[in-house]
Amino acid sequence: MTHTAENKELVKMLTDARRSERLQLLELLESKLERLAADKTTRDQVISALKYWINVRRSTEAHTTRRGQ
Protein backbone atom coordinates (compact mmCIF):
# COMPACT_ATOMS: atom_id res chain seq x y z
CA MET A 1 0.00 0.00 0.00
CA THR A 2 1.36 3.45 -0.89
CA HIS A 3 1.64 6.30 1.56
CA THR A 4 -1.20 8.08 -0.25
CA ALA A 5 -3.47 5.04 0.07
CA GLU A 6 -2.46 4.64 3.73
CA ASN A 7 -3.21 8.32 4.38
CA LYS A 8 -6.61 8.05 2.71
CA GLU A 9 -7.43 4.98 4.79
CA LEU A 10 -6.28 6.72 7.98
CA VAL A 11 -8.39 9.80 7.19
CA LYS A 12 -11.41 7.57 6.54
CA MET A 13 -10.88 5.71 9.82
CA LEU A 14 -10.58 8.98 11.77
CA THR A 15 -13.66 10.41 10.07
CA ASP A 16 -15.65 7.27 10.85
CA ALA A 17 -14.51 7.38 14.48
CA ARG A 18 -15.55 11.03 14.83
CA ARG A 19 -18.91 10.31 13.24
CA SER A 20 -19.44 7.42 15.63
CA GLU A 21 -18.54 9.62 18.62
CA ARG A 22 -20.96 12.31 17.46
CA LEU A 23 -23.78 9.81 17.04
CA GLN A 24 -23.09 8.39 20.49
CA LEU A 25 -23.15 11.90 21.97
CA LEU A 26 -26.45 12.65 20.21
CA GLU A 27 -27.92 9.46 21.65
CA LEU A 28 -26.80 10.50 25.14
CA LEU A 29 -28.30 13.95 24.62
CA GLU A 30 -31.58 12.49 23.41
CA SER A 31 -31.72 10.23 26.45
CA LYS A 32 -30.99 13.17 28.76
CA LEU A 33 -33.75 15.25 27.15
CA GLU A 34 -36.23 12.38 27.46
CA ARG A 35 -35.46 12.02 31.17
CA LEU A 36 -35.86 15.76 31.70
CA ALA A 37 -39.17 15.76 29.81
CA ALA A 38 -40.42 12.78 31.83
CA ASP A 39 -39.66 14.70 35.02
CA LYS A 40 -41.78 17.65 33.76
CA THR A 41 -38.74 19.90 33.97
CA THR A 42 -39.21 23.61 33.20
CA ARG A 43 -37.45 25.28 30.28
CA ASP A 44 -34.95 27.06 32.55
CA GLN A 45 -34.25 23.83 34.43
CA VAL A 46 -33.65 22.00 31.12
CA ILE A 47 -31.19 24.66 29.98
CA SER A 48 -29.41 24.62 33.31
CA ALA A 49 -29.26 20.81 33.39
CA LEU A 50 -27.92 20.65 29.83
CA LYS A 51 -25.26 23.27 30.52
CA TYR A 52 -24.15 21.29 33.56
CA TRP A 53 -24.18 18.05 31.54
CA ILE A 54 -22.04 19.67 28.81
CA ASN A 55 -19.54 21.01 31.35
CA VAL A 56 -19.21 17.58 32.96
CA ARG A 57 -18.58 16.02 29.53
CA ARG A 58 -15.98 18.68 28.68
CA SER A 59 -14.12 18.36 31.96
CA THR A 60 -14.13 14.56 31.72
CA GLU A 61 -12.74 14.76 28.17
CA ALA A 62 -10.09 17.30 29.19
CA HIS A 63 -9.04 15.12 32.13
CA THR A 64 -8.87 12.01 29.92
CA THR A 65 -6.85 13.87 27.28
CA ARG A 66 -4.34 15.17 29.85
CA ARG A 67 -3.83 11.69 31.32
CA GLY A 68 -3.09 10.28 27.87
CA GLN A 69 -0.26 12.73 27.23
DORO-367447 format. One record per residue (C-alpha): residue number from 1; residue in three letters; x, y, z. Coordinates in nm, 2 decimals, padded with zeros to 4 digits. Example, Ala and Ser with C-alpha at 12.3 -4.5 7.8 and 13.67 -1.06 7.14 Angstrom:
% residues 2
KEKE pos code      X      Y      Z
KEKE   1  Ala  01.23 -00.45  00.78
KEKE   2  Ser  01.37 -00.11  00.71
This chain:
% residues 69
KEKE pos code      X      Y      Z
KEKE   1  Met  00.00  00.00  00.00
KEKE   2  Thr  00.14  00.34 -00.09
KEKE   3  His  00.16  00.63  00.16
KEKE   4  Thr -00.12  00.81 -00.02
KEKE   5  Ala -00.35  00.50  00.01
KEKE   6  Glu -00.25  00.46  00.37
KEKE   7  Asn -00.32  00.83  00.44
KEKE   8  Lys -00.66  00.81  00.27
KEKE   9  Glu -00.74  00.50  00.48
KEKE  10  Leu -00.63  00.67  00.80
KEKE  11  Val -00.84  00.98  00.72
KEKE  12  Lys -01.14  00.76  00.65
KEKE  13  Met -01.09  00.57  00.98
KEKE  14  Leu -01.06  00.90  01.18
KEKE  15  Thr -01.37  01.04  01.01
KEKE  16  Asp -01.56  00.73  01.08
KEKE  17  Ala -01.45  00.74  01.45
KEKE  18  Arg -01.55  01.10  01.48
KEKE  19  Arg -01.89  01.03  01.32
KEKE  20  Ser -01.94  00.74  01.56
KEKE  21  Glu -01.85  00.96  01.86
KEKE  22  Arg -02.10  01.23  01.75
KEKE  23  Leu -02.38  00.98  01.70
KEKE  24  Gln -02.31  00.84  02.05
KEKE  25  Leu -02.32  01.19  02.20
KEKE  26  Leu -02.64  01.27  02.02
KEKE  27  Glu -02.79  00.95  02.17
KEKE  28  Leu -02.68  01.05  02.51
KEKE  29  Leu -02.83  01.40  02.46
KEKE  30  Glu -03.16  01.25  02.34
KEKE  31  Ser -03.17  01.02  02.64
KEKE  32  Lys -03.10  01.32  02.88
KEKE  33  Leu -03.37  01.53  02.72
KEKE  34  Glu -03.62  01.24  02.75
KEKE  35  Arg -03.55  01.20  03.12
KEKE  36  Leu -03.59  01.58  03.17
KEKE  37  Ala -03.92  01.58  02.98
KEKE  38  Ala -04.04  01.28  03.18
KEKE  39  Asp -03.97  01.47  03.50
KEKE  40  Lys -04.18  01.77  03.38
KEKE  41  Thr -03.87  01.99  03.40
KEKE  42  Thr -03.92  02.36  03.32
KEKE  43  Arg -03.75  02.53  03.03
KEKE  44  Asp -03.50  02.71  03.25
KEKE  45  Gln -03.42  02.38  03.44
KEKE  46  Val -03.37  02.20  03.11
KEKE  47  Ile -03.12  02.47  03.00
KEKE  48  Ser -02.94  02.46  03.33
KEKE  49  Ala -02.93  02.08  03.34
KEKE  50  Leu -02.79  02.06  02.98
KEKE  51  Lys -02.53  02.33  03.05
KEKE  52  Tyr -02.42  02.13  03.36
KEKE  53  Trp -02.42  01.80  03.15
KEKE  54  Ile -02.20  01.97  02.88
KEKE  55  Asn -01.95  02.10  03.14
KEKE  56  Val -01.92  01.76  03.30
KEKE  57  Arg -01.86  01.60  02.95
KEKE  58  Arg -01.60  01.87  02.87
KEKE  59  Ser -01.41  01.84  03.20
KEKE  60  Thr -01.41  01.46  03.17
KEKE  61  Glu -01.27  01.48  02.82
KEKE  62  Ala -01.01  01.73  02.92
KEKE  63  His -00.90  01.51  03.21
KEKE  64  Thr -00.89  01.20  02.99
KEKE  65  Thr -00.69  01.39  02.73
KEKE  66  Arg -00.43  01.52  02.98
KEKE  67  Arg -00.38  01.17  03.13
KEKE  68  Gly -00.31  01.03  02.79
KEKE  69  Gln -00.03  01.27  02.72
